[in-house]
Amino acid sequence: MASKESQPPNTNRALTNTRFSDLQPPLSEPVLQALTDSGFEFCTPVQAATIPLICSFKDVAVDAATGSGKTLAFVVPLVELLRRTSCPPKPHQVMGIIISPTRELSSQIYHVAQPFVSTLSNVSSMLLVGGAEVKGDIKKIEEEGANLLIGTPGRLHDIMERMDILDFRNLEILILDEADRLLDMGFQKQINSIISRLPKLRRTGLFSATQTEAVEELSKAGLRNPVRVEVRAETKSLNESSLSKQLASSKTPSGLHLEYLQCEADKKPSQLVDLLIKNKSKKIIIYFMTCACVDYWGVVLPWLAVLKGFSLIPLHGKMKQTAREKALASFTSLSSGILLCTDVAARGLDIPGVDCVIQYDPPQDPNVFVHRVGRTARMGREGSSIVFLLPKEEAYIEFLRIRRVPLEERKCSDEAPDIVSDIRSAAKKDRDVMEKGLRSFVSYIRAYKEHHCSYIFRWKELEVGKLGMGFGLLQLPLLSEVKRYSLSTAGFAPVENIILEEIKYKDKSREKQRKKNLQAKKARQQEEPKPRKPKATANTAAASATRKKTAKQRRTTQTMEDEDEMAREYSLLKKLKKGAIDESEFAKLTGTEDLL
C-alpha cells in the first residue's frame, strides 16, 4: 500500500480521517488488500468505532444511521477473528454466523463478504435463504462443508434442526444484523432456538439503525458486557435562523432532504405521476402498504400514456424468490428507473444511485420510516424523500419531529394531470386491472387497521369514497368495515351503465378460461334444485326480535361486539409476542393476509 504521505486526504464527509491501515489492533495484509481492491481506504464512523472493539474480543451493540457502512463494520472483524483461530476448521465446523431478516439483505451481505472470506484458506461460506428447496442446501453442505453461515432466521433454524453433521462447539462469532427486526415478534422463537445451540463463550454483535427495541432483548441474544456504539448523523434544524444554526442529532443521513406532501386520497395518484414526470432521469423507490398494492400499481402505471418509456419494476415478499432477485438486479443495474415495493426492500439493501424515496403509504411501523428513507443519501451522498399524508394524518409530522426526523412541507402541484379517468379506462379494458384494483383497495383498508400509531392513523375515519377514487375503482365493493362502521363514501362517483361481470381480460387465454368457468358455474346452478323457503325457527324469531330493538339497544350491542373483537385481537397479539403463533397465523386470524 502507498505511504500515508502520498495518499490524498479524505474529502467525503461521510468518512472519518482514519484509514483502515491505522486501526488497532492492526488488520491483516490480505484484508487490507481486499479493502483497497474494493475501493475502501477511509473508515466510516461506525467502522472506526466497531472494528477495533470486535477485533479485541468485545461484544458490541451498534446503533448507527442507515447507510453508514455497518456491513463492513462486522464483516472485516469477523474475518480477522476467523484468521486468528489456532488451526484451520474442519469442513462441517461452523466458526461464524450472520443472521439478517430478509433474503435480499442476506444475499447482499454474502456477496460483500466474499472478497474478504476468500482471503482465508480452508474456510467456506454458505448462503441460506428461503425460496428454494432446503434439500439443495443440505446436499451442498454435506458435500462441500460450511464454516460461515449467512442467512435468514427461518432457513438457518431449519438447517440446524435437520442437520446433525454441523458442529457449533467452536463458534467464534455471531452477528445479528437489523437486530431490532430480528428480535421483533415473529422471529423471536427461531432466534432463541438458534442461540440456544451456540456456545456461550463467543463474540456477539448486534447491528441496527433503530436499536431501542433490540436493547431490551440483549440478554436473550447472549451478549456479555457489551460495548454500546452509537453513531448519529448531524442535520440542520428546520427552525434555524440566519444568525444561528443549531445542529441536532438525527436518525437519518446528513445529505437527506425530507419532505411531506399532504393531499386527499383521490388526488394522490395524480401527484405521484406528476413527481415521476418531473424526475424522469432519476432513480426512484416508491413504497406501498401491501403486496396487492404493488401488484396493482405495477400493472396500472404502465397503462398511462404520460409514463410511456419509464422503467417500472415491482418487488414484494409474495413474489417467487427468482422473480425477487431478478427485479432487484434489474433495478440495481439501471441509471434511472422506478422500483415499486413493500417494506421487503426497506432495510439494509445497498442499491447504488437512488436519488429519491417516495412513501406513497406511510409504514405501519414508524421505525421502518428511517429504514425506508435510508435507501438514498447513503455514504455522504445527497438524496431526497417525500411521504404522502392524508389531511387527517397531519399529527404524524410532529410525531416524527419528536423522534428526530424533521420534515419540510412540499406543496401539491397545480400542474398534476388528472389520471383517475385514465386508470378507470384501463380497468374497463382489462379485467386484470379491475380485479387488482379491488384487491389492493381491500388490502389497504385491512392494512390501515394494523397501523402501530392507531391514534394518528384512525381507520374508522377513513374516507373510503375518496380512497376508492384514488384507486380508480369503477364501483365501490361491499366491505363489512364500511357497512358496520359507516365509513364515509362521499366523493366517490361510480361509473354508470357498466356491468363488472362483462369486463374481459386483455389476455385471451385468461378470458377463455374465465368464460369456461362461468359456463360450468351456470350449468351447476341449473342442475341444482331450488332450495325451499325455510320455515320460521327460533333463530329467525330471535333475528326478528333483534330488528325490533331500539337504537340505544342496538348501539349497546354493537359496542359489546366491538369490545369482544378488540379483546380477541389483543389476545392473538399476546400469543404472537410469546411465539405461540407466527406472523402468517396471526395474519390469517385477523384477516390481514395481504400484508407483507
N, C-alpha and C positions, 0 to 999 in steps of 0.2 A: 504493500500500500504506500501511497505517497506520504511524504512527511507533512506534519501539521502546518508548517510554514508555507508549503506550496499549495495547500488546499484553500479554496475561497471561503470566506466567512458565510455563515448561514444567513440567508435573506428571507426565508419562509417563516412568517410569523407564527405558523402552527408548530414549528420545531423549536427546540432549545439550541443552545450553542455547544451542547455536549455530544461528542461523536461516540459512536458505538465502540470505537477503539479506546475511548477514555474510561469506559465503565470499569468499576472494581467490585468484585473480583473480575479480572480481565476475561474477555471472551476468547475462545479458541480461534486459531488462524483459519480453519476451514469455515467456521460460522461467519467470521468477519469477511472472508472472501465471498461467501454466498450472499451476504448483505450488500457488498459492493457490486456484485454481478446483478443484483435485483434493483440497484439504484438507490440504496439506503446508505446514507452517511451520517446524518444527524438524527438524534433521538427526538421523539415527541415527549412532552412532559410525563405522560403515563409510562412510557417505555423507560425513560431515565430513572423514574422512581421505583418501578416494579422489578425490572430485570435483575438489578443487584440484590434485591431482597430475596427473590426466589433462588437465585444462584448461591445465596448464603444460607439456604435451607430454612427460610422463613415461610410460614403460611401467610397468605395475603387475601384481603377483601378489597377489591378495587372498584371505585366509583368514579367513572370518568365520562365526560360528554361523548355522545355517539360520534363516530368519525375521527376519534382521537388516536387510533393506532393500537387498539387493545389486542388484536390478534397476534402481532409480533411480540407484544409485551409478555405473552405466555408461551408462544412457540419457541422463541430463542432460548429462554432459560430451561424449558423442558428438554430441548435437545442437549443443552450443556449438562444437565443433570444425568441424562442417559449416557453421555460420553464419559462421565466420571465413574460409572459402575465398574467394579473390580474385574469382572470378566464378561465377555460377550454373552447376551442372553440366548437361551435355547429357543428353538422355533416357536414353541407354544407358551413361552414365558412372557406374560404381559407386564411391561415396565411403565407404561403411561396410558392414561385415558383422558380424552377430551369430549365433553358432552355439551351439545347445544340443542336448542328447541326445535329447529326446523331442518328439513332435508337440504334446502338451499344453502343455509348457513354452514352446516356440517361439511357440505361439498366444497364450499369456498375455503374453509379452514384447512381442509385436507390438501387442496391444491396450493395454498400459501405455504403449508408446512413442507411440501415435498422437496424443494431445493435444500432445505436445512436437514431434513431426515436423511437425505441421500449422502450427507457427509459422514454418517455413521455406518461403519461396516457391520454386517450381520444384523441389522435392525430393519424390520419390515413394518410398514403401516397398513392399516386396513380401514376403509370407509364403510360404515354400517348404517344404512338408512333404509326406510321403507320404500315401497313402490316396486320392489322386485321380490322374487321368491327367496325366502330365508334359506332354503336348501342350497342355493347357489353360494351364499356367503359361507355356510358351514363347510361345503366342499372345498372352497378356496382356502379357508383357514386350515383345514385338515392337511391339504396338500402343500401349501406354501408357508404356513405359520403366520403369526401376527404378534408383534411386540408393542405396537402402539395402536390403540383403538380410537377412532374418531367417528362419532355418530350421534344419533338421536336416542332419547331415553328408551322408547319403545323397542327399537331394534336391538340396542345393546342389552337390554334386560332379557329379551327373547333369546339371544345368542347365549347369554350366561346361564339361562335356565336349561337350555338344550345341550350345551357342550361341557362335559367334564374334563376334556383334554386341556382346556386353558388353565394356566397356573398364575394366580394373582398374589402369591405369598411374598414376592419380592417387588411388588409395585412401588415405584419411586414417586409418582406424582399423579394427582387427579385435578383436572381443570373443569370447572363449571362455567361455561360462557352464557351470557344473558341470564345470570343467576336468578334474578327476580322472577323471570318467566318459568324457569325450570322448577323453582320451589313454589310456584303458584299451584292452584288447585288443578288436578288432573295429572300432573307429573310427579306429585309428591310420593305416591306409592312406589313407582318404578325407581325413583332416585334413592329412596330409603333402602329398597331391596338391593340395588347395585352397591351402595356404600357398605351395607352390612357384610358383603362378601370380600371387602378390601381390608388390608392390614391397617391398623391404627397408626403405626409408625411410617408415615408417608408425608409428602408435602401436598397441600391442597390450596388451590386458588379459585376465588370466586370473582367473576368479572361481569360488570353490568353498567348501563348508563343510568339506571334508576335502582339504587341499592336498598332503598328503605325497607321494602318487604323482606328482601333476602337477608338483611342483617338479623332480623328476628329469628331466622331459621339456621343461623350459623352453627349452632350446637349440633343440629341434626346432620349437617354436612361434615362434621368431624374436624373442624379447624382447631388447632392447638395454639392458643395465644396469638391470634392473627394480627398482622400489622395492617391497619386501615390506611388505604391510599385513596385520597380524594383529589381529583383534578377538575377544576372548573374553568370554563371559557369566560372571558370578560366581554361584556357588551355595554354600549352606551345606554343610559337610562332614557326612556321616552320623554321624561319631564326635564331634560337638561336645558339650561339657559345658555345664552351666548357667552356669559362670563364664567360659568361653572359647568363642568362636565363631570357628572357623577358616574362612576363605574359600579356596576352591580354584578354579583355572582349570578351566572346563568347556567341552565342545564342544556343550552343549545350552542352550536358552534358560533364563533365570533363573527364569521363572514356571512351569517344567515339573516336575511331580511324577512321578518314575519308580519303577515297581514291577515286581516279577516274581511270577508265580503258578506254583507248582510242583505238578504233578499227573500221574497216569498218563494214557496216551493214551486209554483208554476213558472217562475222566472229563472230558476236555477239552470236548466239546460241551455237556455239562450245565453246566459252569462258565461257558462262553461265554454260553449262553442266560440264566443267572442274572444275569450282568453286564448284558446287554441289557435285561432286565426292570426291573432296579433303576435304569437310566439311560435310561428311555424318552423323557424330554423332551430328551435331549441329542443333539448331532451327533457321530457316531462313525465312524471309519475302521477297518476290520479288514483286516489284511494276511495273505494266504495265500502258500504256497510257489509254486504253479503256476497256470497259466491253467485247467487242468482242475479244480483245487480250487475256484477262484472260481465256475466254471460249476456245480459240484455243490452247494456251499452256497447259491448264489444260487437254486437250484431247491428244495432240501430245507427250508431255513429257513422259507419262506412256508407250507409244509405244516403247520408246528407251530401248534397252537391257541393256545399261550401267546404267540406272536408276532403274533397277528392284529392288524391295524391298523398294524404297523410299516412304514415305508418302507425297502425293501431294494433297493439299486441295485448291480448287478455292473459291474466295469470291469477289462479286462485287454488285453494287447497283441495278442491274436489276434482281437479284435472288429474289425469294419469301422470305418473312421475316422468315418463319420457316427454310428454307434452309440456310439463312444467319446465324441465331442463331446456327444451328447445326454445320455449318462449323467453326464458331468462337469457339464454345465449344470444338469441336474435336481438333483443333489446340492448344488451351489453355491447354488441358489435356496431350498433347504429350511432351516427354522429348527431342525428336528430330523429325524434320519434316519440311515441306516447305509449306508456305501459299502463294498462287498466288493471287494477289489482285490489286484493283484500289485504289484511294485515299479515298474510303469509310472506309478503315482501317488505314488512315494516322493520324488522330487526336485523342488525348486523351486516346485511348484504352490502358489499362494497361495489356498487355499479359505477363505473367511471363516467364523468362528464355530465351528471344530472344537473340541469340548470334550475329546475323548478319542481316543487311538490305541491300538488293541488289536493286538498282533502274535501272532496265533494260531500262526503258524510263524515262528521267528527267521529272519532273512535269510541267504542263502548267504554273502554278502559282509558281513563285520562293519562295514565302512564305511557300508553302507546303513542300519544301525541308527539312526544320528544323523539321516539324512535322513528316515526314516520318522517318528520322534517329533517332528521339526521341523514337521510339518503342524499341530501345535497349539501353544499358548502363543507365538504369533507377536506381534512388536512389543509386548512388555511385558505381554501378557495372560496369564491363568492357564490351565493345561491339565494333563491327566494322561495317563500312558502305562502300559500293562500288557503285559508279554511273557509268554507261556506257555512253560514249560520242563518237559521230562520229567525225572524224578529223576536219570537218568544224564547230564544236560546241566548239572548244577549248577556245573561249573567255568566256565561262561560268565559267571556273576555276577562272579567275581574277574577274569576276562579283561576285562570291560567297566570294572570299577573301575580297573584299571591304565591303561585308555585314557581315564580321566577322565569316565566315565559311570557314576556310582554308582547302584545300585538298592536299594530297600527291599522287604522281603518283604510279600506280601499273602497272607493265609491263605485256603485254599479255603473256600467257603461250604458250610455244612451244610444250607442250605435249597435248594440247587440241585436242580431237578427232574430225574428220570432220564428222558432223552428218547430213549435209544437204541432202545427199543421203538417209539416214535413214528416214528423215522426208518426203521426196518425195515418198519413198517406202510406207510409211504409208498412204499417200494421194492417191496412186494408189489402195491400198487395201480397203480403206473405204471412201466412198463419203462424210461422215460426216466430216472427217479430211480435205478433199479437200475444201469443202464449207466453213468451219470455217476459213481456212487459207485465202481464198479470202476475206471473210468479215472482218477479222482482219486487213488485208493489206489495204483495202479501208478505214476502220475506222481510222487506224493510220495516213494515209495521211491527212484525213479531220481534225483530231485532231491536227496534227502538224501545220496546218494553224492557229490554235487558240492559239498558244503559246504567253504568255504575253511578253516574251523577243524576239519579232519577228526580232530584229536586230541581234540576235545571232542565233536563230533557223529560218533560212530563208528557207521556204518551197519550194520556186521556185528553190532552189539549191539542193533539194533532189535528190539523185542518186537512182531512183526507180528500176533500174536494179539490183543493189546490194541489195537493200531493199527486192525485190521480192525473191532473192536467200536466204536471211536471214529468210524469212517466209516459205521457202521450197515450193514455188509455182511451179506448173507444167508448167503453161503458164501465161504470164502477162495479166491481164484483161485490157479492153479498158476503160481508165478513161479520162474524159473530161479535168482534170487538166494536165495530161501527154500530151495529144494531143494539147491542147490550148497553153501551156507554154513551150512545147518542153523539158520536163524534161528528164534527161539522163537515157536511158535504157541500157547503156553499162554495161557489167558484167553479164547480165542475159543469161543463156543458157537454152532455152526451151526444155522440154522432147520431143524427136522425136517419131513419129508414135503412138500417143496416142489421143484418142477421149474422151474428158471430159464427154460427154453425156453417154458414155458407162460404166463409173465407177460406181460401185454398192455400196449401203450401206451395211456395215457389219451386221447391224441389219436387219434380214429377214423381219420383219413386215413393217419397213420403206421402204425397197426395193420393197416389194409387192405393197404398196400404191403408190410408185413412178411410177411403171410400169402401174398401173391402171390409174394414172393421165395422163401419156404420151399417152396411148391408147385413152383416152377420148379427149385429145387435137388433136390427129391425125384425129379422127372421125369428130370433129367440122370443121377442116380445109378442109376435103373432101366435107362436106356438103355445105360450104360457096362458093358462086360463085366467080370466079376470078375477081378482080377489073379491069375495063378497064383503059387503059393508059390515064391519063388526058391530055386534050388539053392545049396548051400553054396559059398561062394567064399573066396578068400584073405582078403577083408575080414572076412567073418563069422568065419573061423577066428581072425583077429587079435583080433576083439572077444571071442571066447571065451577067448583067451589072457589078455586084459586082465582078464576077470572072475575068472580063476584067480590073479591077483596077490595077494600078501599085503597086509595092512592097511598095513604100513610102505611097501611099494612104491606102493600107491595114494596115500598121503599125499605121497610124494615127487613123483609125477606131478602131483598137484593143486597142490603148491607151485610147480612149474615152470610150470604153466598160469597160475597167479596172477601170477607174475613177468612172464611174457610179456604178459599183459593190462595190467599196470601200465606196462611199457616202451612198449607201443603207445599208451596214453593219454598218457603223458609226451611221446612223440614228436609226437602230434597237438597237444598244448598248446603245444609249442615252435613248431610251424608256425603256430598261431593267433596267438601273440605276434609272430611275424615278418611276419604278414599274408599268408602263403601260402594260408591258408584263412580263411573268415569264420565268424562265430558260428553261422549256420544249418548250414553244412557240418560244423562241429565237433559240433553237437548231433546231427546225423544219424549221424555216425560213432561217437559214444559212446552213442547210444540215449537222449538227453535231449531229444527234440523237444518235449516238453510244457513245457519251461522257458520263461520269458519271454525 
